[in-house]
Amino acid sequence: MKGRRRRILYWPIFLMFASLALADPAVDLVQQPIRIALIIDDLGNQAHSGEQALALPGAVTYSFLPQTPFAWKLASKAHGLHKEVMLHLPMESDLGNPLGAGALTLEMSQAKMLDVLQRDLASVPFVAGINNHMGSLLTRDPTAMSWLMTSLRERDLYFIDSRTTDATLAEQVARANLIATGRRHVFLDNVQDEASVRARLQELITTARRQGQAIGIAHPYSDTLSVLAEELPKLEAQGIELVPVSVITNPRSELWHASSSPLPKGVKN
């Protein structure tokens, strides 16, 4: 009887504290970290700059151009270092820029496009997701984007819209196809000097503080890599968590979903 009486007495006290926690928005039971993801694009053509990029500290994500001479070796090494790997998929530009091997173009049929995509994925191991290289023309086309996103959904790959044009439909179509997706918020090195890269990195951090998370894209330029090597170790002290891209596209999962086998799952303008 006494034990029951104690429980009865304690229960209103518990309810009081629970109601205070629910009523007061300042009581944050699970505080979300401020996160940034950083993609290094255009990898695969250069061995030396690729190796320098892989030496960057933290959970940097690396995006490799398809059918390039060093993509397989560097992507395999990145995976061995527990870094996330992406395919940097060339897409047609509205300025007619040279596309390189493995590009998707507006004139392709669905069958042709998916055949090229399959060969591109076969040339880069451990791919967890894709972002577009150029693509200011193709990402505006809803039919081409629908073909692409349907194929990515079948392969369980995420898509990041590099946003090489404000008219892009890529992220929108990806969401309509229930694909884990996101967008580039800041290009760190459109201007290639250290002062500009630092300023753009700070812009990325400011964006993340404002909205909780943000995605930046950079390239394996000498000035960029020098700044990142110096600044990335300082992020934790600023309350910023550097995470693989997949953590931002799928925040419920703290683990990225790269393949455990080197076989695949199936520059800006």
C-alpha positions in Angstrom: 0.0 0.0 0.0 2.8 2.4 0.9 4.6 1.7 -2.4 1.4 2.4 -4.3 0.9 5.7 -2.4 4.5 6.8 -3.3 3.8 6.1 -7.0 0.6 8.2 -6.8 2.5 11.0 -5.2 5.4 10.9 -7.7 3.2 10.8 -10.8 1.9 14.5 -10.6 5.5 15.6 -10.1 6.6 13.7 -13.3 3.6 15.2 -15.2 4.6 18.7 -14.0 8.1 18.5 -15.4 7.0 16.8 -18.6 4.5 19.6 -19.2 7.1 22.3 -18.6 9.4 20.6 -21.2 6.6 20.5 -23.7 5.4 24.0 -23.1 8.9 25.7 -23.1 10.4 25.7 -26.6 13.8 26.5 -25.0 13.8 23.0 -23.6 15.4 21.2 -26.5 15.6 17.5 -25.7 17.5 16.6 -28.9 19.6 19.5 -30.2 20.4 19.1 -33.9 24.0 19.7 -35.0 24.9 22.3 -37.6 26.1 20.3 -40.6 27.9 21.0 -43.8 28.8 18.6 -46.6 31.6 19.4 -48.9 32.0 17.9 -52.4 35.2 18.0 -54.4 34.3 17.8 -58.0 36.1 17.1 -61.3 38.2 14.3 -60.0 39.7 11.5 -62.2 41.8 13.2 -64.8 44.7 14.2 -62.6 46.5 11.8 -60.3 48.5 14.3 -58.2 45.7 16.8 -57.5 43.4 13.8 -56.8 45.8 12.5 -54.2 46.0 15.9 -52.6 42.3 16.1 -52.5 42.0 12.7 -50.8 44.4 13.9 -48.1 41.9 16.5 -46.9 40.8 15.9 -43.3 37.3 14.9 -42.3 34.3 13.5 -44.1 34.8 15.2 -47.4 32.9 13.7 -50.3 34.6 13.1 -53.7 32.9 13.2 -57.1 34.6 11.6 -60.0 34.1 12.2 -63.7 33.2 9.0 -65.6 35.6 7.1 -67.9 38.7 9.1 -66.7 42.1 7.5 -66.3 42.4 7.8 -62.5 38.8 7.6 -61.4 38.9 3.9 -60.5 42.1 4.0 -58.5 41.3 7.3 -56.7 37.7 6.3 -55.9 38.8 3.0 -54.5 41.4 4.7 -52.3 38.7 7.2 -51.1 36.4 4.3 -50.2 39.3 2.7 -48.3 39.7 5.9 -46.4 36.0 5.8 -45.5 35.2 8.7 -47.7 32.0 8.9 -49.7 32.2 8.6 -53.5 30.0 10.2 -56.1 29.7 10.1 -59.9 30.1 13.6 -61.4 27.9 13.1 -64.4 28.5 15.3 -67.4 25.3 16.8 -68.9 24.7 19.0 -71.8 25.3 22.8 -71.4 23.4 25.5 -73.1 26.7 27.1 -74.1 27.8 24.0 -76.0 30.8 23.4 -73.8 33.0 20.3 -74.4 31.4 17.5 -72.4 34.0 14.8 -72.3 33.3 11.1 -72.1 30.1 9.7 -70.7 27.9 12.8 -71.1 24.2 12.9 -71.3 22.7 15.1 -74.0 19.2 16.3 -75.0 19.1 14.4 -78.3 19.5 11.0 -76.6 16.7 8.5 -76.5 15.8 7.0 -73.1 17.5 3.8 -74.0 20.7 5.5 -75.1 20.8 7.8 -72.0 20.4 4.8 -69.6 23.1 2.9 -71.5 25.5 5.7 -71.1 24.6 6.1 -67.4 25.3 2.4 -66.9 28.7 2.6 -68.5 29.5 5.7 -66.4 28.6 4.0 -63.2 30.7 1.0 -64.2 33.7 3.2 -64.5 33.6 4.6 -61.0 33.5 2.1 -58.0 31.6 2.6 -54.7 29.3 5.3 -56.0 26.7 6.4 -53.4 25.2 9.3 -55.4 25.4 11.6 -58.4 25.7 15.3 -59.1 25.7 17.0 -62.4 28.8 18.3 -64.2 27.7 21.4 -66.3 24.1 20.5 -67.4 22.6 24.0 -67.7 20.6 22.7 -70.7 19.8 19.1 -69.7 18.7 19.9 -66.1 16.0 22.1 -67.5 14.4 19.3 -69.4 11.7 17.5 -67.4 11.6 14.4 -69.6 15.4 13.8 -69.5 15.4 14.4 -65.7 12.5 11.9 -65.2 14.4 9.2 -67.1 17.5 9.8 -65.1 15.8 9.9 -61.7 13.7 6.8 -62.4 17.0 5.0 -63.0 18.7 6.4 -59.9 15.7 5.3 -57.8 16.1 1.7 -59.1 19.8 1.8 -58.1 19.1 3.5 -54.7 21.4 6.4 -55.5 20.9 10.0 -54.3 21.1 13.0 -56.5 22.6 16.5 -55.7 21.7 19.3 -58.0 24.8 21.3 -58.7 22.5 24.2 -59.8 24.4 25.4 -62.8 21.3 27.2 -63.8 18.5 28.8 -61.8 16.0 27.2 -64.2 17.1 23.6 -63.2 14.3 21.1 -62.5 16.7 18.3 -61.4 16.1 18.6 -57.6 12.3 19.0 -58.1 12.1 15.9 -60.4 14.3 13.9 -58.0 11.9 14.7 -55.1 8.9 13.8 -57.2 10.6 10.4 -57.8 11.1 9.9 -54.0 14.9 10.0 -54.4 17.1 11.3 -51.6 18.2 14.6 -52.9 19.6 18.1 -52.1 21.2 21.1 -53.8 24.5 22.9 -53.9 24.3 26.1 -51.8 27.8 27.6 -52.4 30.5 27.1 -55.0 33.7 27.7 -53.0 36.1 28.5 -55.9 34.4 30.1 -58.8 37.2 32.7 -58.2 40.4 30.9 -57.7 42.4 32.6 -55.0 42.7 31.8 -51.3 41.0 34.9 -50.0 37.9 34.2 -52.1 37.8 30.5 -51.1 38.0 31.5 -47.4 35.1 34.0 -47.9 33.0 31.4 -49.7 33.7 28.8 -47.1 32.5 31.3 -44.4 29.4 31.9 -46.6 28.7 28.1 -46.5 29.0 28.1 -42.7 26.7 31.1 -42.4 24.1 29.3 -44.6 24.4 26.2 -42.5 23.9 28.2 -39.3 20.8 29.8 -40.8 19.1 26.6 -42.1 20.8 23.9 -40.1 22.8 22.3 -42.9 24.3 23.3 -46.3 26.2 21.7 -49.2 29.3 23.3 -50.8 31.1 22.3 -54.0 34.8 22.9 -54.6 37.5 21.7 -57.0 41.0 20.3 -56.7 42.7 23.6 -57.4 45.9 24.3 -55.5 44.5 27.4 -53.6 41.3 25.6 -52.7 43.1 22.5 -51.3 45.5 24.7 -49.3 42.6 26.7 -47.7 40.6 23.6 -47.0 43.5 21.7 -45.4 43.9 24.6 -43.0 40.3 25.4 -42.3 38.5 22.0 -42.1 40.2 21.0 -38.8 38.8 24.2 -37.3 35.1 23.4 -38.0 34.4 21.4 -34.9 35.6 24.3 -32.6 33.1 26.5 -34.4 30.2 24.1 -33.7 30.1 22.8 -37.3 30.0 19.1 -38.2 31.4 18.0 -41.5 29.4 15.1 -42.8 29.1 12.9 -46.0 26.6 14.2 -48.4 24.3 11.3 -47.8 23.8 12.3 -44.2 22.3 15.6 -45.4 20.2 14.0 -48.1 18.9 11.4 -45.7 19.3 12.8 -42.2 17.7 9.8 -40.5 20.8 7.8 -41.4 24.2 8.5 -39.9 25.7 5.9 -42.2 26.3 6.4 -45.9 25.1 3.7 -48.2 28.0 3.2 -50.6 28.3 -0.3 -52.1 30.5 -2.8 -50.3 31.7 -4.1 -53.6 33.7 -2.3 -56.3 31.0 -3.3 -58.8 28.4 -0.6 -59.4 24.8 -0.9 -58.3 23.4 -1.7 -61.6 33.3 23.4 -64.6 30.4 24.7 -64.2 27.9 26.2 -66.5 
